[in-house]
Amino acid sequence: MTATAAAESQPFQAEVAELLHLMVHSVYSETDIFLRELISNASDACDKLRYEAIAKPDLIGDGTPPEIRIVPDKKANTLAVVDTGIGMDRQELIDNLGTIARSGTKSFLAKLTEAKDGANLIGQFGVGFYAAFMVAEKIVVTSRRAGSDEVWVWSSEGGKGFEIAPASEGAAKRVARGTEIVLHLKPEAAKYLETYEIERIVREYSDNIQFPILLVPEEGEPRQINSASALWQRSKSELKPEDYKQAYQQIAGTFDEPAMTLHYRAEGRQSYAVLLFAPSTKPFDLFQVERKGKVKLYVRRVFIADDAELLPAYLRFVRGVIDSEDLPLNISREMLQNNPQLAQIRKAVTTRVIGELETLGEKEPETFAKIWDGFGPVIKEGLWEDFERREKLLVLSRFTTTAGENRSLKQYVDGFKPNQTEIYYLVGDSIERLKSNPKLESARARGIEVLLLTDPVDAFWTAAPIEFGGKPLKSLSQGDVDFGLIPLTDDKAGDKKDEPAADAATTIAVIKDALGDRVSDVRASQRLTSSASCLVAGGDSRDRALERLLAQQNRGAVTKPILEINLRHPLVAALATDTAQAKDLSLLLFEQAQILDGEMPDDPAAFASRLNQLVLRGVGR
């Protein structure tokens, strides 16, 4: 590609070498990005042609459709990206390919290195084109502006400047309209001449570019290598359920069907298209430590990243695409995290997803139940992390309770008993164990519904002071519980008020003396009706389920529990009269309470021996 006249050299007006070094080593972490950037620029050129042709139809009067071609040439060691878009004249070549230099001073470099401003600056100064210097020793650009007879050549080796000259006759014939970018590749970049490598990059980053991308191999016919259909940009009225299913399976890389589909376009201060899905089966990586989301970010149908944190971690099960019309293309994934426009999109889309789930729960409870069964433990992470949306997430939440499954808090509150003012819950390892927990006895005797929480995250979000509809949540394993104002049901197995009670002061003193520092306190229980004892945490202490979880991870010392005793239980009453066995009986009360809480006694062998002795005494041996 030689010019018919002497090339005119022009220096870059800024410290290009330093800028290119910063861009190559700081902005982009993968060299594959260069092809994405060039294809994106070509797509923009085709978009501009289509727009300008509305007012000037003669710009595409030759009938050549807008398209993009990729031409590898192993013999010449070159890779060409060619478009039939709007093209550029001489001044546009200087301006558009020299924008990196138009900042003029070192202040641009200083701002670029600042985390807060770098993302926006890179988008404004067209660094994307220069990403090609990561793989090319020299770049030659030949361009003809649509409707013009002039063809110009811009070339640079990425050093102090560039050259520009009229194109040769052969080059002019080759470029009837649009732009041809030829990369003279570095030796280590030879892999980009392989057709399979080109197809891989296009499939990953540019498959949804709306213009055909044709691969022109050295042998064989040109073939289209992108789908050229951004389904999320199409109207909902044009699409059928099978279209969404196919899109979901392609985007998510799965074979199930989506349980929920959310497709809309936002207009206003920002314009972006959203196509999101809730899966019907759990992804294998749902509980990875990183908790990364899988929503893909596109900008003008160009793939940017699949881990741009477009939704909070507690919605990481959602799959899909967000395609922005306003975000700058030429920024790194790291800079995206601090982009204010992306933060606004994230906030708006998160609110929309939660609203859609809430609507689904109201209108299609069976479908929502499937989503909750699969992803409820993940969504509940938001109750701990997202204070702003906690009330909304509580509305979404469904629970297994003593009254049934998939119960909402609204249903719970609607079923409040007379004089009930709190929402009661119990945290444990399994539903079966919780249902048999003695701490439920007094609540059950009054028909009070209790949330049975068995997910590990439940121990954490319940540690925060949480209310629903002005009703606080209260643990049956923590602090004082008094159901005295709530009437008993007709159940004869309720509180056994007619049975004689042991003397509280004497009994408590005996147990305290026997247990010593194993417990922080011993007191009469308002929770128990038929069991002898249970362990609870003090009002200022963490719930016992949370303490056990933290202790397993060596993340905090376990505080001493409080032993609550049922003064009407025969075993407790025996303590006051059988002073010889008082210590063994006290230890038995403590250890059986540990077992009922899912804990092992401190000394299982001693517990077994003590239990055997008491049994033998009971049978008269």
Secondary structure, 3 states (H helix, E strand, C coil): CCECCCCEEEECCCCHHHHHHHHHHHHCCCCCHHHHHHHHHHHHHHHHHHHHHHHCHHHHCCCCCCCEEEEEECCCCEEEEEECCCCCCHHHHHHHCCHHHCCCCHHHHHHHCCHHHHHHHHHHCCHHHHHHHHCEEEEEEEEECCCCCCEEEEEECCCCEEEEEEECHHHHHHCCCEEEEEEEECHHHHHHHCHHHHHHHHHHHCCCCCCCEEECCCCCCCEECCCCCCHHHCCHHHCCHHHHHHHHHHHHCCCCCEEEEEEEEECCCCCEEEEEEEECCCCCCCCCCCCCCEEEEEECCEEEECCCCCCCHHHCCCEEEEEECCCCCCCCHHHHCCCHHHHHHHHHHHHHHHHHHHHHHHHCHHHHHHHHHHHHHHHCHHHHHCCCCHHHHHHHCCEEECCEEEECHHHHHHCCCCCCCCEEEEECCCHHHHHCCHHHHHHHHCCCCEEEECCCCHHHHCCCCCEECCEEEEECCECCCCCCCCCCCCCCCCCCCCCCCCCHHHHHHHHHHHHHHHCCEEEECCCCCCCCEEEEECCCCCCHHHHHHHHHCCCCCCCCCEEEECCCCHHHHHHHHCHHHHHHHHHHHHHHHHHHCCCCCCCHHHHHHHHHHHHHHHCCC
